[in-house]
Amino acid sequence: MSKSNSSCSLALFERAKKILPGGVNSPVRAFVPYPFFVKRAMGSKLFDADGHVYIDYCNAYGAMLFGHAYPDVMEAVKTQLANGTLYGVPTEQEVVFAELIKQASPCMEMLRLVNTGTEATMHAVRVARGYTGRRKIVKFEGCFHGSHDNVLVKAGSGAATFGVPNSLGIPDETTRNTIVLPYNDIAAVEAVLEQEGNEVAAIIVEPVLANVGLILPKTNYLAALRKLTVKYGVVLIFDEIITGFRLALGGAQEYFNITPDMATLGKVLGGGFPVAAFGGKAEIMQTVSPVGGVYQAGTFSGNPVSTIAGSTMLCLLLQKRNELYPQLEKTACELSKALVDLSKNYKLPTQICNIASLYQIFFTDQPVTDYACAKFSNIKMFNAYFHELLKHGVFIPPSQFETCFTSIAHSSKDISGTIEVFDKALAVASKVE
Ligand SMILES: *Cc1c(COP(=O)(O)O)cnc(C)c1O
């Protein structure tokens, strides 16, 4: 994107910087020299303030599984708007939505709806502590579980991109109870649980690490986590805010056939509207107020607009899973394969990761199995690749430490067009010193 033809975005960015820190409302949206400002979105495309069109593989960080402005969801929301948007009292549709989530997600015997993923993981951790009466939690380097105090330690996503994996403003007392271990290292987990397993309330994990680029769990890693948590009475929380409805309808739980004690859902869950959920075993969820002593509340939780959008999307997924998932996977697989082939052509040392509708490239000759490996990849090459893609109308998340996503809106024309642009972008990356 050259400066001359993106003057509207630039002007908006200058204005935004004066009122919003960094000109954005979430740090992951900021990139150098300045982000493009979007006017509207439809299907697989974003349209910016300067009239540029982008094929979108960020998909709002994975949330838009159906692409943008999906007609069924838009219609359902329009109908709801005529009936009001927030009641502060229960509705039938939030019960229906919760039942649909339970139907799709293996561990969810009971759940509660919240508004964001951050809320979901914050409350899941609190519930695990309340239920076990234990204080400590284990999280893994590079896993991102939202921006609350307990889990913002060695975190991925924007925290990794901007080099602040541990935030200012979080008291040591808070994170003293957060044990951070490398991902994919079961011996490290075993050692900690042997030492202090009876003090650990929960292990929270992204079953597929999708917030430092894309990192797959080693064979049996998740099964071993399941076994160890049972042995030590630790609540296993799968943070499925990315993997949920993406790896499969039932997320990583279905894909790997492992049932955690609790799970968190978000992103895709709301069909483009803010909604998230935490839940799991009924016995554990019965500790939540007003039944039990763990407090959790939210003015906008389970609001009729978000629940209608989410229900509509979930109904479609339940009905059409057998065609939709293979389609999503096929597109991501084609893109990944092209990246592998083109890397070879340009003799570029890259690692291409792909699972279901997720994919990402790392510019390194070493396999990427954890946060430390991801940090080792060539960021200069990634940035050159990102900007060349953008210049030719392909938008991926503007950081090595994120993941790319396909949606059902991506057409075969989008894919072939994208592969041509991949060629240009890898050619440019291959020239980076
Ligand atoms: C995005 C994300 C969150 C946080 O969700 P928000 O809705 O942004 O608060 C938590 N966990 C994972 C795995 C995520 O990718």
The ligand as a Tripos MOL2 file, in Angstrom:
@<TRIPOS>MOLECULE
LIG
   15    15     1     0     0
SMALL
NO_CHARGES

@<TRIPOS>ATOM
      1 C1         -8.8670  -14.0430   21.0270 C.3       1 LIG1
      2 C2         -8.5740  -15.0060   22.1140 C.ar      1 LIG1
      3 C3         -8.9740  -14.7670   23.4330 C.ar      1 LIG1
      4 C4         -9.5780  -13.4620   23.8690 C.3       1 LIG1
      5 O1        -10.8260  -13.2340   23.3090 O.3       1 LIG1
      6 P1        -11.3920  -11.7120   23.2380 P.3       1 LIG1
      7 O2        -12.7750  -11.8810   22.7290 O.co2     1 LIG1
      8 O3        -10.4800  -10.9720   22.3180 O.co2     1 LIG1
      9 O4        -11.3370  -11.1760   24.6290 O.co2     1 LIG1
     10 C5         -8.7620  -15.7670   24.3630 C.ar      1 LIG1
     11 N1         -8.2000  -16.9390   24.0250 N.ar      1 LIG1
     12 C6         -7.8040  -17.2030   22.7680 C.ar      1 LIG1
     13 C7         -7.2190  -18.5320   22.4370 C.3       1 LIG1
     14 C8         -7.9550  -16.2420   21.7730 C.ar      1 LIG1
     15 O5         -7.4950  -16.4800   20.5370 O.3       1 LIG1
@<TRIPOS>BOND
     1     1     2 1
     2     2     3 ar
     3     2    14 ar
     4     3     4 1
     5     3    10 ar
     6     4     5 1
     7     5     6 1
     8     6     7 2
     9     6     8 1
    10     6     9 1
    11    10    11 ar
    12    11    12 ar
    13    12    13 1
    14    12    14 ar
    15    14    15 1
@<TRIPOS>SUBSTRUCTURE
     1 LIG1         1 GROUP 0 **** ****
